[in-house]
Amino acid sequence: SDHFCYWQINAFIYVFEKLLLIKMLGETEVDVDGEEESDDNNEFTENVDNSKMNESQRWIGVPASLFLELCAGTPYAYGVYSGHLKGTLRLSQKEVNEISSLGNVGLYLSLLGGVFYDRAGPKLTGLIGAIVSAFGYFLIFQVTADNLGSPSVYTVAFLFAIAWQGCSWEDTAAIGTSVKNFPHDRGLVLGLLKSFFGLSGAIVSSLAAGFFPSSGKEVNGEISLVMFLSVMQLTLGIGCSFFVNVLPFASRKKLGYDGDKVFKKGYYIIGSLSLYLVFTTILQANIDSHTLALVGSLLMIPFFVALAGLPFLKSSTEERISEESSLLDSRNNNNQLRDRTDESESLSAESDQLSMENLRPIECLTRSLCFYLLFLSLFCGTGVGLMVINNISQINKAIGGKSSFKITLVSLMNVGNSYGRMIAGYLSEKYKGYISRPVWLMYALTSMCGSQCILALSQQEGSVPVLLVGTILMGTSYGAFWALGPTLCAELFGTTHYGKNYALLNLAPALGGYVVSVCIAGYLYDFYGEVDEDGSTTCIGKNCFESTFLISAALCVVGIFSCLMLQRRTQQWYAEY
């Protein structure tokens, strides 16, 4: 019976996909004049139809990957309910940071998901990730609702690691598939997907203000939000997983003018959504009205509908002409469509030209200095960014900021995160013939270093506006790492083992986040803070985070030098690329 149910589900998904593809493609007309067509013409027509079908599947996967990234980015909303978690479980700030940092280990220690993706493909990877994440969030809900007694800090951290490990599987399914399906436009595509990942925290924050306001009840808004995240994974995460497919290499063409316009429209939609979130959060910070917050949350729906409809914004005429002409050329060129061996060798050669090397994870660790240079750069940059993300509520409180201002900071930080991903992805792709991606990574680290200096200044002067500027710049810099890192992984180490290599590279933010958040920020916060009656630690004043920001700036300088060495070792390949 289990096999029969599984067959029924797959049959339903197959029929739904075909109906969606027929809607996009329109009816295919076949010209029959009563004359018998040749085998070559039949083969040509079949290849045209297959090319259309593959192209449509590739575009259907774009919004599916976008919403998978939205589900995968829910860990960025930790700052919304971390304060409630701290009070409910009577935690010190170091313990709050330990929970988030160990949870980040689950998020970024995605080697198992990468191995599974390379073997089983994106559908099962995304499906399992959504189920695991939903289960983890459900258990966290039980803890925050005080239904499981008083678990230890490490038990709670383990639950977050489960929930966020599922998110990493969703991220691997979406990013790995997009890197393979759009090999000529990786920066452009990943900039779009990762921008939505970065915006997830701001979207969840807005939903929290609108649908889950804190009310002081037994199960208040922040607890209900955690349950909502579980339901979101079960519905949106599972649903989108069925529409993510890796296509044959022959179907992974370079985007034409029309396809490029579709992605630009996606950038405009997410950019507009980001600005809308800035407007609503500032408005809600000044006007305390639940009705206003609810209306603001509902008005996000048109943006989601527009992103879901991206494949239908593509003009079919230009793509049809491009596909038919390219297939006609290939048919008339030494019968390439029939010679499968020559075609395979040609595609393999073209694939190799799109990457500097094609390495397995063990080869990355044993024979690639570039891997360690990239790892160190991401360790420094993302570790510093995660420290600010995990402590933003306490950073605001340390300089006397209002409690309600933390949601504004979280939202604006995530908006900056989103814009950083879009800017880095788009510009690094547009100017890749002039500026190599390691140089763009160096620019991002320089910007992150500047943000830490600004944040240190905000602590010294106790200035909330300066804190706001530093937070936005930090979010933008942090976002750039996530558009550049996955792209560099594909370009430097190939796509054959991309899932495993990408997962291995994700250890950098996992380790960096733990070292900077727990070993530096958490230790210094508790050192300068005072223990409250309930056992938690509170720190007020410039000493709480000023030293942490200065140490973080120094780490960014280390990352900059690592990028310079990476650029020197790869400049010859990028000059030819």
Secondary structure, 3 states (H helix, E strand, C coil): CHHHHHHHHHHHHHHHHHHHHHHHHCCCCCCCCCCCCCHHHHHHHHHHHHHHHHHHHHHHHHHHHHHHHHHHCHHHHHHHHHHHHHHHHCCCHHHHHHHHHHHHHHHHCCHHHHHHHHHHCHHHHHHHHHHHHHHHHHHHHHHHCCCCCCCCHHHHHHHHHHHHHHHHHHHHHHHHHHHHHCCCCHHHHHHHHHHHHHHHHHHHHHHHHHHCCCCCCCCCHHHHHHHHHHHHHHHHHHHHHCCCCCCCHHHCCCCCHHHHHHHHHHHHHHHHHHHHHHHHHHHHHHCCCHHHHHHHHHCCHHHHHHHHCHHHHCCHHHHHHHHHHHHHHHHHCCCCCCCHHHHHHHHHHHHHHCCCCCCCHHHHHHHCHHHHHHHHHHHHHHHHHHHHHHHHHHHHHHCCCCCCHHHHHHHHHHHHHHHHHHHHHHHHHHCCCCCCHHHHHHHHHHHHHHHHHHHHHHHHHCCHHHHHHHHHHHHHHHHHHHHHHHHHHHHHHCCCCHHHHHHHHCHHHHHHHHHHHHHHHHHHHHHHCEECCCCCEECCCHHHCHHHHHHHHHHHHHHHHHHHHHHHHHHHHHHHC
